[in-house]
Amino acid sequence: MIPRFGEAPIPGQRYTRRAGAYALLPREGALLLTVQAEPGPDLQLPGGGIDPGESPVAALHREVFEETGWHISAPRRVGAFRRFVYMPEYDMWAEKICLIYVALPVLEMGPPTEPGHDAVWMAPAQAAMALGNSGDRHFADRFARGICG
């Protein structure tokens, strides 16, 4: 059973299952994160949806690059969680299955290529308090305490 974070599903609401891959990206004592500007500023673990026919690791590489401008190496899955949310950018209610990895940011190629995203660095303990959803905060906290990573 995958643990749930955030709000319980709304009774009677139909949800589309959407799997995604997200990463804890440590370097020199900080984590590489992304801020998504819309629909409101939201600090997130870099990552996103897995496209049809795409592997989780390929999606992770693509999404991290789009949202941060960095290439990564050595991704290792450390857990998963699910959450039930409304995704305004897709006008969709989703059951998000979030696969969490630890990977190394190895080469910055430039700014994020995905509009509305900015890459930021933050201490793991600070990220564990500041990330926008409780699942991301849970895994950042575990990383900060040396439990995963």
C-alpha positions in Angstrom: 0.0 0.0 0.0 1.3 3.4 -1.0 0.9 6.0 1.8 -1.3 9.0 1.2 -0.4 12.5 2.0 -2.6 15.6 1.9 -6.4 15.7 1.5 -8.6 12.6 1.5 -10.4 11.9 -1.8 -13.7 13.7 -2.2 -16.6 11.1 -2.1 -18.1 10.8 -5.5 -15.3 12.7 -7.3 -13.7 10.8 -10.2 -9.9 10.9 -10.2 -7.5 10.1 -13.1 -4.5 8.2 -11.9 -1.3 10.0 -12.9 2.1 8.6 -12.1 5.1 10.9 -11.8 8.8 10.7 -10.9 10.3 13.3 -8.5 13.8 13.8 -7.1 15.8 14.8 -4.1 18.8 16.4 -5.7 21.7 17.0 -3.2 24.8 18.9 -3.9 27.2 20.6 -1.5 24.9 20.4 1.4 21.8 21.8 -0.4 18.9 20.4 -2.4 18.0 21.5 -5.9 14.3 22.4 -6.0 11.9 24.1 -8.4 9.5 27.0 -7.8 6.4 26.8 -10.1 4.9 30.3 -10.5 1.4 29.3 -11.5 -1.3 28.9 -10.2 0.6 30.4 -7.3 4.2 30.2 -6.2 4.8 26.5 -5.1 8.1 25.1 -4.0 8.4 21.5 -5.3 10.8 18.6 -5.7 11.7 18.6 -9.4 9.9 16.1 -11.5 6.5 15.4 -13.0 4.3 13.2 -15.0 5.4 10.0 -16.8 4.3 10.1 -20.4 2.7 7.0 -22.0 5.5 4.6 -23.0 8.1 6.4 -21.0 9.9 4.8 -18.1 9.9 6.5 -14.7 13.7 7.1 -14.9 13.5 8.6 -18.4 10.6 10.9 -17.1 12.7 11.9 -14.1 15.7 12.9 -16.3 13.4 14.9 -18.7 11.4 16.6 -16.0 14.4 17.6 -13.8 16.0 19.1 -16.9 12.9 21.0 -17.9 12.3 22.3 -14.4 15.9 23.1 -13.3 18.2 23.1 -16.4 20.3 20.4 -14.8 21.3 16.9 -16.0 21.3 14.2 -13.3 23.0 10.9 -12.7 22.6 7.8 -10.5 18.9 8.0 -9.7 17.8 5.6 -7.0 14.2 5.1 -5.9 13.7 5.7 -2.2 9.9 5.6 -1.9 6.5 6.6 -3.2 3.3 8.3 -2.0 0.0 9.3 -3.4 -2.2 12.4 -3.1 -5.5 13.5 -4.4 -5.5 16.9 -6.0 -7.1 19.2 -8.6 -4.6 20.0 -11.3 -5.8 23.4 -12.8 -3.3 23.3 -15.6 -5.0 20.1 -16.9 -8.5 20.9 -15.6 -8.4 17.4 -14.0 -8.9 15.8 -10.6 -5.9 13.4 -10.2 -4.7 10.6 -7.9 -1.0 11.4 -8.2 1.3 8.4 -7.7 4.6 10.1 -6.8 7.7 7.9 -7.2 10.6 9.5 -5.2 14.2 9.2 -6.2 17.6 10.5 -4.9 19.8 11.5 -7.8 22.9 13.6 -8.3 22.7 17.0 -10.2 25.9 16.8 -12.3 25.8 19.4 -15.0 23.9 22.7 -15.3 23.0 23.4 -18.9 21.2 26.7 -18.4 18.0 28.0 -16.9 14.8 25.8 -16.8 13.3 25.2 -20.2 9.7 24.9 -18.8 8.0 28.3 -18.6 7.1 29.4 -15.1 9.8 27.4 -13.3 12.9 28.6 -11.4 15.6 26.5 -9.9 16.5 27.2 -6.3 18.9 25.6 -3.8 17.9 25.1 -0.2 19.2 23.3 2.9 17.5 20.0 3.3 16.1 20.8 6.8 14.7 24.1 5.5 13.2 22.4 2.4 11.5 19.9 4.7 9.5 22.8 6.2 9.1 24.9 3.0 8.0 22.5 0.3 4.5 23.0 -0.9 3.0 19.5 -0.3 3.3 17.2 2.7 4.6 14.2 0.7 7.6 16.2 -0.6 8.1 17.6 2.9 8.1 14.0 4.3 10.8 12.8 2.0 12.9 16.0 2.4 12.7 15.5 6.2 13.8 11.8 5.9 16.7 12.9 3.7 17.7 15.7 6.1 17.7 13.2 9.0 19.8 10.7 7.0 17.0 8.1 6.7 16.9 8.0 2.9 19.6 9.0 0.5 
